[in-house]
Amino acid sequence: MKSTKTKSAKIPIRITPEEPSQGWRTRLKLPGRTTLIAGLAGIALIIAASIAVYYQHQYALLSKNQVKVSPKGTGELDALVAKIGQFIELPPGERPTLATVSDVEKLRDQAFFAHAHDGDKVLIYATAGKAILFNPTTNKVVEVAPLGTPTPTPRSKTK
């Protein structure tokens, strides 16, 4: 058998631009102004939603605290300071922060809360560095402790 080769005819193909007057802008198809604005608005919306989710998560973590801090201007704080002031000398000229123990089981590993119960009140004197645990049902001061503030380490001079 003989193999026969057939020759195919070559047809020249010429590609011409559709609109040669507009040049490179037509071929690259750059986005229009409205598409660009819509894209930037979409990116801004995604960033805003991410920030909102982050802060919602942080708020949820703070609301699960074992000790709830009361707002400063409450009458409960003034009454509690007057009541505790009958039993113990309180730091003068400082308004304490009031906290309520809400889940004592999570705090049992801390020595300050060893004899605490749910509903106990904690007066925190930040400037004086003192914390007072008070049980309002038994009307007794349960614990008084210094606040654990880190002491600064002295820097050594090196030559």
C-alpha positions as CSV (number, residue, x, y, z in Angstrom):
1,M,0.0,0.0,0.0
2,K,1.1,3.3,-0.9
3,S,0.5,6.3,1.3
4,T,-0.7,9.3,-0.5
5,K,-0.3,12.7,1.0
6,T,-2.8,15.4,0.2
7,K,-1.9,18.9,0.2
8,S,-4.3,21.3,1.8
9,A,-4.7,24.8,0.7
10,K,-3.6,27.5,3.1
11,I,-6.1,30.3,3.4
12,P,-4.8,33.5,5.0
13,I,-6.9,34.8,7.8
14,R,-6.7,38.5,8.7
15,I,-8.0,39.7,12.1
16,T,-9.1,43.3,12.1
17,P,-10.2,45.3,15.2
18,E,-13.9,46.0,15.3
19,E,-13.5,49.7,16.0
20,P,-10.0,50.8,15.4
21,S,-10.8,54.4,16.4
22,Q,-11.2,53.6,20.1
23,G,-7.9,51.8,20.5
24,W,-6.8,49.9,23.6
25,R,-9.7,50.9,25.8
26,T,-12.1,48.8,23.9
27,R,-9.9,45.7,23.9
28,L,-9.3,45.9,27.7
29,K,-12.9,46.5,28.6
30,L,-12.2,48.6,31.7
31,P,-15.1,48.8,34.2
32,G,-17.4,51.8,34.0
33,R,-17.8,54.4,36.8
34,T,-21.0,52.9,38.2
35,T,-19.4,49.4,38.3
36,L,-16.4,50.8,40.1
37,I,-18.5,52.7,42.7
38,A,-20.7,49.6,43.2
39,G,-17.6,47.4,43.8
40,L,-16.2,49.9,46.3
41,A,-19.5,50.1,48.1
42,G,-19.6,46.3,48.3
43,I,-16.1,46.2,49.8
44,A,-17.1,48.9,52.4
45,L,-20.2,46.9,53.3
46,I,-18.2,43.7,53.9
47,I,-15.7,45.6,56.1
48,A,-18.5,47.2,58.1
49,A,-20.2,43.9,58.6
50,S,-16.9,42.3,59.7
51,I,-16.4,45.0,62.3
52,A,-19.9,44.7,63.6
53,V,-19.6,40.9,64.0
54,Y,-16.2,41.4,65.8
55,Y,-17.7,43.8,68.3
56,Q,-20.8,41.7,68.8
57,H,-18.6,38.8,69.6
58,Q,-16.6,40.9,72.1
59,Y,-19.8,42.1,73.8
60,A,-21.0,38.5,74.1
61,L,-17.8,37.5,75.8
62,L,-18.0,40.4,78.3
63,S,-21.6,39.6,79.1
64,K,-20.6,36.1,80.2
65,N,-18.4,37.4,83.0
66,Q,-18.7,35.8,86.4
67,V,-18.8,39.1,88.1
68,K,-21.2,41.8,86.9
69,V,-20.2,45.4,87.4
70,S,-22.9,47.9,88.3
71,P,-23.1,51.4,86.9
72,K,-21.4,54.0,89.1
73,G,-24.3,56.3,90.0
74,T,-26.6,53.8,91.7
75,G,-28.1,54.3,95.1
76,E,-27.3,50.7,95.9
77,L,-23.6,51.6,96.0
78,D,-24.1,54.4,98.4
79,A,-26.2,52.2,100.7
80,L,-23.7,49.4,100.6
81,V,-20.7,51.8,101.3
82,A,-22.6,53.2,104.3
83,K,-23.4,49.6,105.6
84,I,-19.9,48.3,105.1
85,G,-18.4,51.5,106.6
86,Q,-20.0,50.5,109.9
87,F,-17.8,47.4,110.1
88,I,-14.5,48.4,108.5
89,E,-12.6,51.6,107.7
90,L,-13.0,52.4,104.0
91,P,-10.5,54.4,101.9
92,P,-11.6,58.1,102.2
93,G,-12.3,60.2,99.1
94,E,-12.6,57.4,96.6
95,R,-15.8,56.1,95.0
96,P,-15.5,52.3,94.6
97,T,-16.7,50.1,91.8
98,L,-19.5,47.7,92.7
99,A,-19.5,44.2,91.4
100,T,-21.9,41.3,92.1
101,V,-20.8,37.7,92.1
102,S,-23.1,35.8,89.7
103,D,-21.3,32.4,89.2
104,V,-19.3,31.5,92.2
105,E,-18.3,28.1,90.8
106,K,-16.1,29.7,88.2
107,L,-14.4,31.8,90.9
108,R,-13.7,29.1,93.4
109,D,-10.1,28.6,92.4
110,Q,-9.3,32.2,93.5
111,A,-8.5,32.6,97.2
112,F,-10.5,35.8,97.5
113,F,-13.7,34.1,96.5
114,A,-13.2,30.9,98.6
115,H,-16.1,31.7,100.9
116,A,-18.2,33.7,98.4
117,H,-21.8,32.9,97.5
118,D,-23.8,34.0,94.5
119,G,-25.2,37.5,95.1
120,D,-22.3,38.6,97.2
121,K,-21.1,42.2,96.6
122,V,-17.5,43.2,95.8
123,L,-16.3,46.8,96.5
124,I,-13.2,47.6,94.4
125,Y,-11.1,50.5,95.5
126,A,-8.7,50.9,92.6
127,T,-6.7,53.9,93.9
128,A,-6.3,52.4,97.4
129,G,-5.7,49.0,95.9
130,K,-8.2,47.2,98.1
131,A,-11.1,44.8,97.4
132,I,-13.9,44.0,99.9
133,L,-16.2,41.0,99.6
134,F,-19.5,41.5,101.4
135,N,-22.4,39.1,101.9
136,P,-25.7,41.1,102.1
137,T,-27.8,38.2,103.3
138,T,-25.7,37.6,106.5
139,N,-24.7,41.3,106.6
140,K,-21.0,40.4,107.1
141,V,-17.7,41.3,105.5
142,V,-16.4,38.0,104.1
143,E,-12.9,38.9,102.8
144,V,-10.6,41.9,102.4
145,A,-7.7,41.7,100.1
146,P,-5.2,43.9,98.3
147,L,-5.6,44.2,94.6
148,G,-3.0,42.3,92.6
149,T,-1.2,45.0,90.7
150,P,2.1,44.1,89.1
151,T,5.1,45.9,90.6
152,P,7.4,47.5,88.1
153,T,10.8,46.0,87.9
154,P,13.8,48.4,88.2
155,R,15.9,48.8,85.0
156,S,19.5,48.2,85.3
157,K,21.9,50.6,83.6
158,T,24.1,49.0,81.0
159,K,27.1,50.7,79.5
